[in-house]
Amino acid sequence: MTLLAHIFALPVRAYRLVFSPWVGFNCRYQPTCSAYALEALEKHGAIKGTWLAARRIGRCHPWGGDGYDPVPDTGKRTKKD
């Protein structure tokens, strides 16, 4: 994870530490939005990871979907030996 992604992850980690226990565990999606945000920042970096996390949080409303929604892959191909 880049330095900027680490900085962007601080509010997410603070939310998980402070507010998440008070709010409860009633997430519509798997993984939870905070876990999704941290994974998106790790896989895609600060800018795209923040965009993906914001899109995910925007979908979390009473008329939105639910279920399994993983972070998309980076699209980079790996060399198979």
Backbone atoms as SQL, in Angstrom:
CREATE TABLE atoms (id INTEGER PRIMARY KEY, chain TEXT, resi INTEGER, resn TEXT, atom TEXT, x REAL, y REAL, z REAL);
INSERT INTO atoms VALUES
  (1, 'A', 1, 'MET', 'N', 0.855, -1.169, 0.000),
  (2, 'A', 1, 'MET', 'CA', 0.000, 0.000, 0.000),
  (3, 'A', 1, 'MET', 'C', 0.899, 1.229, 0.000),
  (4, 'A', 2, 'THR', 'N', 0.539, 2.192, -0.801),
  (5, 'A', 2, 'THR', 'CA', 1.330, 3.407, -0.889),
  (6, 'A', 2, 'THR', 'C', 1.113, 4.282, 0.350),
  (7, 'A', 3, 'LEU', 'N', 1.973, 5.254, 0.529),
  (8, 'A', 3, 'LEU', 'CA', 1.863, 6.155, 1.676),
  (9, 'A', 3, 'LEU', 'C', 0.538, 6.911, 1.650),
  (10, 'A', 4, 'LEU', 'N', 0.146, 7.391, 0.478),
  (11, 'A', 4, 'LEU', 'CA', -1.119, 8.114, 0.355),
  (12, 'A', 4, 'LEU', 'C', -2.305, 7.199, 0.673),
  (13, 'A', 5, 'ALA', 'N', -2.238, 5.960, 0.253),
  (14, 'A', 5, 'ALA', 'CA', -3.301, 5.002, 0.571),
  (15, 'A', 5, 'ALA', 'C', -3.360, 4.736, 2.078),
  (16, 'A', 6, 'HIS', 'N', -2.206, 4.680, 2.729),
  (17, 'A', 6, 'HIS', 'CA', -2.176, 4.522, 4.191),
  (18, 'A', 6, 'HIS', 'C', -2.853, 5.706, 4.878),
  (19, 'A', 7, 'ILE', 'N', -2.597, 6.896, 4.376),
  (20, 'A', 7, 'ILE', 'CA', -3.210, 8.097, 4.951),
  (21, 'A', 7, 'ILE', 'C', -4.721, 8.071, 4.740),
  (22, 'A', 8, 'PHE', 'N', -5.160, 7.670, 3.537),
  (23, 'A', 8, 'PHE', 'CA', -6.582, 7.601, 3.248),
  (24, 'A', 8, 'PHE', 'C', -7.263, 6.492, 4.063),
  (25, 'A', 9, 'ALA', 'N', -6.511, 5.485, 4.476),
  (26, 'A', 9, 'ALA', 'CA', -7.082, 4.390, 5.253),
  (27, 'A', 9, 'ALA', 'C', -7.269, 4.748, 6.731),
  (28, 'A', 10, 'LEU', 'N', -6.622, 5.799, 7.207),
  (29, 'A', 10, 'LEU', 'CA', -6.732, 6.171, 8.625),
  (30, 'A', 10, 'LEU', 'C', -8.165, 6.455, 9.070),
  (31, 'A', 11, 'PRO', 'N', -8.961, 7.228, 8.323),
  (32, 'A', 11, 'PRO', 'CA', -10.350, 7.432, 8.767),
  (33, 'A', 11, 'PRO', 'C', -11.168, 6.137, 8.784),
  (34, 'A', 12, 'VAL', 'N', -10.891, 5.240, 7.859),
  (35, 'A', 12, 'VAL', 'CA', -11.605, 3.963, 7.826),
  (36, 'A', 12, 'VAL', 'C', -11.251, 3.141, 9.063),
  (37, 'A', 13, 'ARG', 'N', -9.969, 3.109, 9.386),
  (38, 'A', 13, 'ARG', 'CA', -9.535, 2.367, 10.580),
  (39, 'A', 13, 'ARG', 'C', -10.099, 2.995, 11.850),
  (40, 'A', 14, 'ALA', 'N', -10.171, 4.322, 11.893),
  (41, 'A', 14, 'ALA', 'CA', -10.752, 5.006, 13.052),
  (42, 'A', 14, 'ALA', 'C', -12.238, 4.671, 13.172),
  (43, 'A', 15, 'TYR', 'N', -12.947, 4.654, 12.051),
  (44, 'A', 15, 'TYR', 'CA', -14.359, 4.275, 12.067),
  (45, 'A', 15, 'TYR', 'C', -14.535, 2.864, 12.619),
  (46, 'A', 16, 'ARG', 'N', -13.704, 1.930, 12.143),
  (47, 'A', 16, 'ARG', 'CA', -13.817, 0.541, 12.601),
  (48, 'A', 16, 'ARG', 'C', -13.521, 0.415, 14.095),
  (49, 'A', 17, 'LEU', 'N', -12.633, 1.235, 14.590),
  (50, 'A', 17, 'LEU', 'CA', -12.246, 1.168, 15.992),
  (51, 'A', 17, 'LEU', 'C', -13.261, 1.850, 16.907),
  (52, 'A', 18, 'VAL', 'N', -13.757, 3.015, 16.500),
  (53, 'A', 18, 'VAL', 'CA', -14.587, 3.836, 17.379),
  (54, 'A', 18, 'VAL', 'C', -16.085, 3.651, 17.127),
  (55, 'A', 19, 'PHE', 'N', -16.523, 3.855, 15.896),
  (56, 'A', 19, 'PHE', 'CA', -17.957, 3.919, 15.614),
  (57, 'A', 19, 'PHE', 'C', -18.600, 2.585, 15.284),
  (58, 'A', 20, 'SER', 'N', -17.892, 1.696, 14.649),
  (59, 'A', 20, 'SER', 'CA', -18.481, 0.433, 14.213),
  (60, 'A', 20, 'SER', 'C', -19.092, -0.378, 15.354),
  (61, 'A', 21, 'PRO', 'N', -18.453, -0.468, 16.526),
  (62, 'A', 21, 'PRO', 'CA', -19.101, -1.209, 17.615),
  (63, 'A', 21, 'PRO', 'C', -20.415, -0.573, 18.083),
  (64, 'A', 22, 'TRP', 'N', -20.546, 0.745, 17.968),
  (65, 'A', 22, 'TRP', 'CA', -21.781, 1.419, 18.389),
  (66, 'A', 22, 'TRP', 'C', -22.888, 1.255, 17.359),
  (67, 'A', 23, 'VAL', 'N', -22.510, 1.308, 16.082),
  (68, 'A', 23, 'VAL', 'CA', -23.498, 1.226, 15.016),
  (69, 'A', 23, 'VAL', 'C', -24.100, -0.175, 14.933),
  (70, 'A', 24, 'GLY', 'N', -23.282, -1.164, 15.171),
  (71, 'A', 24, 'GLY', 'CA', -23.749, -2.545, 15.087),
  (72, 'A', 24, 'GLY', 'C', -23.278, -3.210, 13.808),
  (73, 'A', 25, 'PHE', 'N', -23.599, -4.467, 13.700),
  (74, 'A', 25, 'PHE', 'CA', -23.135, -5.257, 12.564),
  (75, 'A', 25, 'PHE', 'C', -24.341, -5.635, 11.707),
  (76, 'A', 26, 'ASN', 'N', -24.873, -4.681, 10.990),
  (77, 'A', 26, 'ASN', 'CA', -26.031, -4.922, 10.138),
  (78, 'A', 26, 'ASN', 'C', -25.733, -4.484, 8.707),
  (79, 'A', 27, 'CYS', 'N', -24.656, -4.964, 8.157),
  (80, 'A', 27, 'CYS', 'CA', -24.228, -4.575, 6.820),
  (81, 'A', 27, 'CYS', 'C', -25.024, -5.332, 5.767),
  (82, 'A', 28, 'ARG', 'N', -25.285, -4.655, 4.663),
  (83, 'A', 28, 'ARG', 'CA', -26.035, -5.243, 3.557),
  (84, 'A', 28, 'ARG', 'C', -25.134, -6.097, 2.665),
  (85, 'A', 29, 'TYR', 'N', -23.871, -5.776, 2.656),
  (86, 'A', 29, 'TYR', 'CA', -22.937, -6.434, 1.737),
  (87, 'A', 29, 'TYR', 'C', -21.901, -7.249, 2.497),
  (88, 'A', 30, 'GLN', 'N', -21.299, -8.196, 1.792),
  (89, 'A', 30, 'GLN', 'CA', -20.140, -8.935, 2.268),
  (90, 'A', 30, 'GLN', 'C', -19.039, -8.707, 1.258),
  (91, 'A', 31, 'PRO', 'N', -17.878, -8.303, 1.576),
  (92, 'A', 31, 'PRO', 'CA', -17.407, -7.836, 2.869),
  (93, 'A', 31, 'PRO', 'C', -18.052, -6.504, 3.244),
  (94, 'A', 32, 'THR', 'N', -17.920, -6.139, 4.496),
  (95, 'A', 32, 'THR', 'CA', -18.499, -4.878, 4.961),
  (96, 'A', 32, 'THR', 'C', -17.871, -3.709, 4.208),
  (97, 'A', 33, 'CYS', 'N', -18.514, -2.567, 4.257),
  (98, 'A', 33, 'CYS', 'CA', -18.019, -1.397, 3.512),
  (99, 'A', 33, 'CYS', 'C', -16.626, -0.973, 3.976),
  (100, 'A', 34, 'SER', 'N', -16.372, -1.061, 5.282),
  (101, 'A', 34, 'SER', 'CA', -15.045, -0.656, 5.766),
  (102, 'A', 34, 'SER', 'C', -13.975, -1.650, 5.325),
  (103, 'A', 35, 'ALA', 'N', -14.286, -2.948, 5.357),
  (104, 'A', 35, 'ALA', 'CA', -13.331, -3.945, 4.874),
  (105, 'A', 35, 'ALA', 'C', -13.118, -3.790, 3.370),
  (106, 'A', 36, 'TYR', 'N', -14.184, -3.494, 2.642),
  (107, 'A', 36, 'TYR', 'CA', -14.101, -3.250, 1.204),
  (108, 'A', 36, 'TYR', 'C', -13.193, -2.050, 0.921),
  (109, 'A', 37, 'ALA', 'N', -13.376, -0.982, 1.697),
  (110, 'A', 37, 'ALA', 'CA', -12.567, 0.223, 1.493),
  (111, 'A', 37, 'ALA', 'C', -11.085, -0.058, 1.733),
  (112, 'A', 38, 'LEU', 'N', -10.767, -0.768, 2.796),
  (113, 'A', 38, 'LEU', 'CA', -9.360, -1.076, 3.077),
  (114, 'A', 38, 'LEU', 'C', -8.761, -1.965, 1.990),
  (115, 'A', 39, 'GLU', 'N', -9.519, -2.947, 1.524),
  (116, 'A', 39, 'GLU', 'CA', -9.017, -3.830, 0.474),
  (117, 'A', 39, 'GLU', 'C', -8.865, -3.078, -0.851),
  (118, 'A', 40, 'ALA', 'N', -9.800, -2.185, -1.149),
  (119, 'A', 40, 'ALA', 'CA', -9.706, -1.393, -2.375),
  (120, 'A', 40, 'ALA', 'C', -8.491, -0.470, -2.339),
  (121, 'A', 41, 'LEU', 'N', -8.238, 0.143, -1.195),
  (122, 'A', 41, 'LEU', 'CA', -7.053, 0.996, -1.065),
  (123, 'A', 41, 'LEU', 'C', -5.777, 0.185, -1.221),
  (124, 'A', 42, 'GLU', 'N', -5.773, -1.023, -0.689),
  (125, 'A', 42, 'GLU', 'CA', -4.583, -1.870, -0.786),
  (126, 'A', 42, 'GLU', 'C', -4.357, -2.337, -2.222),
  (127, 'A', 43, 'LYS', 'N', -5.412, -2.765, -2.901),
  (128, 'A', 43, 'LYS', 'CA', -5.271, -3.305, -4.255),
  (129, 'A', 43, 'LYS', 'C', -5.069, -2.228, -5.313),
  (130, 'A', 44, 'HIS', 'N', -5.801, -1.117, -5.186),
  (131, 'A', 44, 'HIS', 'CA', -5.853, -0.140, -6.270),
  (132, 'A', 44, 'HIS', 'C', -5.174, 1.183, -5.981),
  (133, 'A', 45, 'GLY', 'N', -4.713, 1.401, -4.759),
  (134, 'A', 45, 'GLY', 'CA', -4.072, 2.661, -4.435),
  (135, 'A', 45, 'GLY', 'C', -5.068, 3.685, -3.927),
  (136, 'A', 46, 'ALA', 'N', -4.575, 4.884, -3.664),
  (137, 'A', 46, 'ALA', 'CA', -5.367, 5.904, -2.976),
  (138, 'A', 46, 'ALA', 'C', -6.515, 6.439, -3.822),
  (139, 'A', 47, 'ILE', 'N', -6.265, 6.800, -5.052),
  (140, 'A', 47, 'ILE', 'CA', -7.279, 7.479, -5.856),
  (141, 'A', 47, 'ILE', 'C', -8.384, 6.514, -6.285),
  (142, 'A', 48, 'LYS', 'N', -8.022, 5.455, -6.986),
  (143, 'A', 48, 'LYS', 'CA', -9.034, 4.511, -7.460),
  (144, 'A', 48, 'LYS', 'C', -9.679, 3.769, -6.293),
  (145, 'A', 49, 'GLY', 'N', -8.905, 3.443, -5.260),
  (146, 'A', 49, 'GLY', 'CA', -9.464, 2.776, -4.092),
  (147, 'A', 49, 'GLY', 'C', -10.497, 3.630, -3.380),
  (148, 'A', 50, 'THR', 'N', -10.236, 4.927, -3.273),
  (149, 'A', 50, 'THR', 'CA', -11.202, 5.841, -2.669),
  (150, 'A', 50, 'THR', 'C', -12.451, 5.927, -3.528),
  (151, 'A', 51, 'TRP', 'N', -12.282, 5.981, -4.840),
  (152, 'A', 51, 'TRP', 'CA', -13.427, 6.030, -5.752),
  (153, 'A', 51, 'TRP', 'C', -14.283, 4.770, -5.610),
  (154, 'A', 52, 'LEU', 'N', -13.648, 3.601, -5.577),
  (155, 'A', 52, 'LEU', 'CA', -14.393, 2.345, -5.433),
  (156, 'A', 52, 'LEU', 'C', -15.122, 2.297, -4.098),
  (157, 'A', 53, 'ALA', 'N', -14.477, 2.741, -3.028),
  (158, 'A', 53, 'ALA', 'CA', -15.112, 2.746, -1.711),
  (159, 'A', 53, 'ALA', 'C', -16.287, 3.715, -1.673),
  (160, 'A', 54, 'ALA', 'N', -16.142, 4.872, -2.292),
  (161, 'A', 54, 'ALA', 'CA', -17.240, 5.840, -2.322),
  (162, 'A', 54, 'ALA', 'C', -18.426, 5.305, -3.122),
  (163, 'A', 55, 'ARG', 'N', -18.158, 4.627, -4.229),
  (164, 'A', 55, 'ARG', 'CA', -19.238, 4.012, -5.003),
  (165, 'A', 55, 'ARG', 'C', -19.958, 2.954, -4.188),
  (166, 'A', 56, 'ARG', 'N', -19.196, 2.169, -3.462),
  (167, 'A', 56, 'ARG', 'CA', -19.798, 1.110, -2.639),
  (168, 'A', 56, 'ARG', 'C', -20.668, 1.705, -1.538),
  (169, 'A', 57, 'ILE', 'N', -20.179, 2.721, -0.849),
  (170, 'A', 57, 'ILE', 'CA', -20.949, 3.367, 0.214),
  (171, 'A', 57, 'ILE', 'C', -22.198, 4.021, -0.381),
  (172, 'A', 58, 'GLY', 'N', -22.095, 4.558, -1.582),
  (173, 'A', 58, 'GLY', 'CA', -23.248, 5.149, -2.256),
  (174, 'A', 58, 'GLY', 'C', -24.328, 4.138, -2.603),
  (175, 'A', 59, 'ARG', 'N', -23.944, 2.889, -2.782),
  (176, 'A', 59, 'ARG', 'CA', -24.928, 1.839, -3.075),
  (177, 'A', 59, 'ARG', 'C', -25.592, 1.293, -1.825),
  (178, 'A', 60, 'CYS', 'N', -25.118, 1.677, -0.674),
  (179, 'A', 60, 'CYS', 'CA', -25.635, 1.137, 0.583),
  (180, 'A', 60, 'CYS', 'C', -26.780, 2.027, 1.085),
  (181, 'A', 61, 'HIS', 'N', -27.979, 1.724, 0.610),
  (182, 'A', 61, 'HIS', 'CA', -29.182, 2.446, 1.030),
  (183, 'A', 61, 'HIS', 'C', -30.355, 1.469, 0.984),
  (184, 'A', 62, 'PRO', 'N', -31.492, 1.833, 1.525),
  (185, 'A', 62, 'PRO', 'CA', -32.613, 0.884, 1.611),
  (186, 'A', 62, 'PRO', 'C', -33.053, 0.291, 0.269),
  (187, 'A', 63, 'TRP', 'N', -32.881, 1.001, -0.842),
  (188, 'A', 63, 'TRP', 'CA', -33.288, 0.486, -2.140),
  (189, 'A', 63, 'TRP', 'C', -32.123, -0.103, -2.920),
  (190, 'A', 64, 'GLY', 'N', -30.964, -0.165, -2.288),
  (191, 'A', 64, 'GLY', 'CA', -29.779, -0.715, -2.939),
  (192, 'A', 64, 'GLY', 'C', -29.773, -2.230, -2.865),
  (193, 'A', 65, 'GLY', 'N', -28.709, -2.807, -3.367),
  (194, 'A', 65, 'GLY', 'CA', -28.588, -4.254, -3.378),
  (195, 'A', 65, 'GLY', 'C', -28.039, -4.786, -2.070),
  (196, 'A', 66, 'ASP', 'N', -27.736, -6.063, -2.099),
  (197, 'A', 66, 'ASP', 'CA', -27.108, -6.712, -0.955),
  (198, 'A', 66, 'ASP', 'C', -26.414, -7.967, -1.467),
  (199, 'A', 67, 'GLY', 'N', -25.709, -8.638, -0.585),
  (200, 'A', 67, 'GLY', 'CA', -25.039, -9.875, -0.959),
  (201, 'A', 67, 'GLY', 'C', -23.533, -9.714, -1.054),
  (202, 'A', 68, 'TYR', 'N', -22.923, -10.654, -1.770),
  (203, 'A', 68, 'TYR', 'CA', -21.474, -10.690, -1.911),
  (204, 'A', 68, 'TYR', 'C', -21.043, -9.722, -3.007),
  (205, 'A', 69, 'ASP', 'N', -20.163, -8.792, -2.664),
  (206, 'A', 69, 'ASP', 'CA', -19.688, -7.767, -3.595),
  (207, 'A', 69, 'ASP', 'C', -18.193, -7.569, -3.361),
  (208, 'A', 70, 'PRO', 'N', -17.344, -8.370, -4.024),
  (209, 'A', 70, 'PRO', 'CA', -15.899, -8.253, -3.783),
  (210, 'A', 70, 'PRO', 'C', -15.292, -7.053, -4.499),
  (211, 'A', 71, 'VAL', 'N', -14.105, -6.679, -4.073),
  (212, 'A', 71, 'VAL', 'CA', -13.331, -5.625, -4.743),
  (213, 'A', 71, 'VAL', 'C', -12.879, -6.183, -6.090),
  (214, 'A', 72, 'PRO', 'N', -13.067, -5.420, -7.176),
  (215, 'A', 72, 'PRO', 'CA', -12.624, -5.920, -8.486),
  (216, 'A', 72, 'PRO', 'C', -11.111, -6.081, -8.540),
  (217, 'A', 73, 'ASP', 'N', -10.679, -6.992, -9.386),
  (218, 'A', 73, 'ASP', 'CA', -9.241, -7.200, -9.570),
  (219, 'A', 73, 'ASP', 'C', -8.625, -5.992, -10.257),
  (220, 'A', 74, 'THR', 'N', -7.306, -5.906, -10.176),
  (221, 'A', 74, 'THR', 'CA', -6.592, -4.773, -10.745),
  (222, 'A', 74, 'THR', 'C', -6.541, -4.809, -12.255),
  (223, 'A', 75, 'GLY', 'N', -6.758, -5.967, -12.843),
  (224, 'A', 75, 'GLY', 'CA', -6.697, -6.063, -14.291),
  (225, 'A', 75, 'GLY', 'C', -5.308, -6.336, -14.819),
  (226, 'A', 76, 'LYS', 'N', -4.340, -6.398, -13.926),
  (227, 'A', 76, 'LYS', 'CA', -2.973, -6.696, -14.335),
  (228, 'A', 76, 'LYS', 'C', -2.849, -8.197, -14.532),
  (229, 'A', 77, 'ARG', 'N', -2.211, -8.576, -15.612),
  (230, 'A', 77, 'ARG', 'CA', -2.017, -9.996, -15.883),
  (231, 'A', 77, 'ARG', 'C', -0.710, -10.445, -15.236),
  (232, 'A', 78, 'THR', 'N', -0.760, -11.648, -14.724),
  (233, 'A', 78, 'THR', 'CA', 0.462, -12.231, -14.151),
  (234, 'A', 78, 'THR', 'C', 0.993, -13.277, -15.121),
  (235, 'A', 79, 'LYS', 'N', 2.290, -13.424, -15.158),
  (236, 'A', 79, 'LYS', 'CA', 2.924, -14.387, -16.037),
  (237, 'A', 79, 'LYS', 'C', 2.817, -15.773, -15.414),
  (238, 'A', 80, 'LYS', 'N', 2.255, -16.702, -16.191),
  (239, 'A', 80, 'LYS', 'CA', 2.137, -18.080, -15.714),
  (240, 'A', 80, 'LYS', 'C', 3.355, -18.865, -16.172),
  (241, 'A', 81, 'ASP', 'N', 3.937, -19.593, -15.250),
  (242, 'A', 81, 'ASP', 'CA', 5.125, -20.394, -15.604),
  (243, 'A', 81, 'ASP', 'C', 4.733, -21.772, -16.041);
